[in-house]
Amino acid sequence: MKLLINPVTDAAYNLALEEVIASEYTEAIMLWRNANAIIVGRNQNTGAEINSEFVRQKQIQVIRRMTGGGAVYHDLGNINYTIVAPGRQLEQEAFSRNADIVVQVLQRMGVAAEFQGRNDILVDGRKISGSAKCVLNDRTLFHGTLLFDTDLSVLSSALTPDESKIRAKGIKSVRSRVANLREFLPEMDVEQFLEKLQSKLQKVSGAMRSGIPTELQNRASALADQKYRTWDWNYGTVGQYSYEWKDRFACGGVEVRFNVVENRIANMLILGDFFGSADVAELAAKFNGLPPELNAIKKVAASCDLAKYINGITADEFISLFRL
């Protein structure tokens, strides 16, 4: 077995690399970190999981992974582990069996870690690691987080969507009481913890430490561009949902409502107590058929004489109604 050390911190590349690793190795462990990113579960509605305004302001990447489960926040204080295991491990017990190597390592560091519930590692009743899995190429890919020194205030803000914004179908994340491992290992910083984690993983698993072959890095870069950096993968959903948002401006109250069907806006309505010299239904119709994506909305809005339909509204005010 190889212990692969991945120094890259770009979330789109790292999730692509996981997929490539699972296609190349029958057994492997990889350690990696992401700069600020939200990683959304395969079956989730991204818009219903994140605080989109906060995410934009903080320039947080939003990437969908290929495993199920809930949305999680990553930063450089969080270490991710990937385990590629042979066979199609579909049973629930596979979570605890594969997480056991991480539990053993933490216990050898003096941390009273234990696997509990469906897919979590806890210390003193608080979650320091969650995991997910999927079957790929007749192998099973497990991956999980290890919160060491993550900014928990950002985690909370980034994963708190406004419930009035979106009425979505899909698997919602379950929030747990979380803790950073640094509480239990105060003598270490994250770099020291990562080095000790690598060393103890080698001893527990018998794996040989290795870099990532250049050919696999190139494949991962290509896959990241083709898949993990695209709107369709990260935000698109096979489900249908509805969106609504309203606000009050100097021109009056304005409300936007629409459905999303097959990743396209449908049945757009613009409502409110504003005045206009043209039928606002004509403006609303211009957005039907667009993807529910902010840049697409901005482009159409820029081509319209908004004030003709909503007297006194500015482009920025109108765009602010789309918290996408």
Buried (B, 14 or more C-beta within 10 A) or exposed (E): BBBBBBEBBBBBBBBBBBBBBBBBBEEBBBBBBBBBBBBBBEBBBBBBBBBBEBBBEEEBBBBBBBBBBBBBBBBBBBBBBBBBBEEEBEEEEBBBBBBEBBBBBBBEBEBEBBBEEEBBBBBEEBBBBBBBBBBBEEBBBBBBBBBBBBBBEBBEBBBEBEEEBBEBEBBBBEEEEBBBBBBBBEEBEBEEBBEBBBEBBBEBBEBEBEEBEEEBBEBBBEBBEEBBBBBEBBBBBEBBBBBBBEEEBEBBEBBBBBBBEEBEBBEBEBBBEBEBEEEBEEBBEBBEEBBBBBEBBBEEBEEBEBBBBBBBBBEEBBBBBBBB
